[in-house]
């Protein structure tokens, strides 16, 4: 394994940040073209088609963006290897490209956020995803966002956010939908006619860009975008079989979530691969559902990796260029019998290793020409095999520093909820765990936390950076009260400290600390301030009795137990799905977070009564 993998410091002046925009754009353009050429080389028929226009250099942001990490401090060898991975450039774009549009950023006083007045977040829109049971984004998953221009210039027509819904589609209910004209709201708007405050002729809500009844059953996990945004890969799951879908969409098809189109006409298409039903090298056919393994795309090689509910890992070629084809599979030597729900896999292109969990242990495989090869000294057990539901959080792979992070509702004795750091720099790899409250046997999951900007700016091997995680309140019944923890790192090896730097901050919860859990956390650095977003609620079981809350924290300095949120947004019923962020400028409504609610609205707030909603909150209005 290569270690020390990233070329730049993330703490740069705005002028320096602006200078690298063209580098990032050129890098994405080069890798986009290389991927397309490689796909054509493997598909001669495709190369005989009429020449296409130069590809658009846009910015896809989806679940993968938060699970493959690149920090400062990489060696030249690792820098060179990482630069061949489009995920490297996407990661850089997310953390740098705000500079192009924010030449006059609005400063906020840095320091202990306990001194900030807690404000209400500005909910710019909340639009119905449907009233049919399950018309939601799953609590552990996230929408996907596509920005048309990598340089950060917003586009009302071409920027969009995609929601994959856990509902069987019909002529009156989409299971996948995209919205454009995103940068709208009741207080101000930039779409479609340019910045207006207050809006007059501009919209106050987004428009449906396209909506489809794609396939026959629910879209359970997070969608993944092609580099040019013209295709979406997602999993269709009916609990007994899983199908990989690749949707080529056409703007204007489908008028609403209640009036979806069927792909297959006018240039749209849906390519389907029932990958668990096929005998292939490494595995015999064994039909299985897939309730929590999102596809991970290796853009460089036009390959996808995905799991299932039978403890298997699959490699699929031709994901976005050509025809998706199941190439080979491995049945992991899992503990126990019956269904084994795998996490999403994460592929480290620098090391050429795929990481995936069966809910008990972390596995690692090297993909070869015709099969997976198990990486020596794996699997590494993280949680007791007797746990009720086991790990469902997807691995977070820090490819620069050689660490893998997992978040689990229980440890080997099911005593504590934990964060596990696997150190790949030693042979054999070593595991360090940090307790973040009692084992969560009430909800049976702990979802991923996120790292602050200092982690990326300096790297954990300097002792810098903080990992924020949502654990449980000490003394709470069955670990059913969510609580915020801050974890730190040691110098010079970057090993996580076994005692949290901050424990049990209940400010993420509503008054009275109702039972519930957190969605995956999101950190976003806007060039001036570092923000943490936390969604809490009890909606995993359709329950609105939890906090139904989103809180924003300013984390320019590490939080303490007495820190309070900068702002909050109530009435997000059931809590939230995972978040996705865009990172463009200071024009009205153009710097946002997007998510879905996970329980039906009771009618309080802006989400229509009885509906699940897609929601946008503006970061500039969170102060």
Beta strands, then each sheet from edge to edge (+ up, - down):
strand 1: 59-61
strand 2: 68-69
strand 3: 119-120
strand 4: 123-130
strand 5: 144-147
strand 6: 160-164
strand 7: 176-180
strand 8: 207-212
strand 9: 218-219
strand 10: 224-225
strand 11: 231-237
strand 12: 242-248
strand 13: 269-273
strand 14: 296-298
strand 15: 303-307
strand 16: 312-317
strand 17: 325-331
strand 18: 346-348
strand 19: 353-357
strand 20: 361-367
strand 21: 372-374
strand 22: 380-381
strand 23: 396-398
strand 24: 403-408
strand 25: 416-423
strand 26: 430-438
strand 27: 450-451
strand 28: 467-472
strand 29: 482-487
strand 30: 502-505
strand 31: 517-518
strand 32: 522-525
strand 33: 530-537
strand 34: 549-554
strand 35: 567-569
strand 36: 580-581
strand 37: 592-596
strand 38: 612-618
sheet 1: 1+ 5- 6+ 7- 8+
sheet 2: 2+ 23+ 24- 25+ 26-
sheet 3: 3+ 35+ 34- 33+ 31-
sheet 4: 3+ 35+ 34- 33+ 32-
sheet 5: 4+ 38- 37+ 36-
sheet 6: 9+ 11- 10+
sheet 7: 9+ 11- 12+ 13-
sheet 8: 14+ 15- 16+ 17-
sheet 9: 18+ 19- 20+ 21-
sheet 10: 18+ 19- 20+ 22-
sheet 11: 27+ 28- 29+ 30-
end
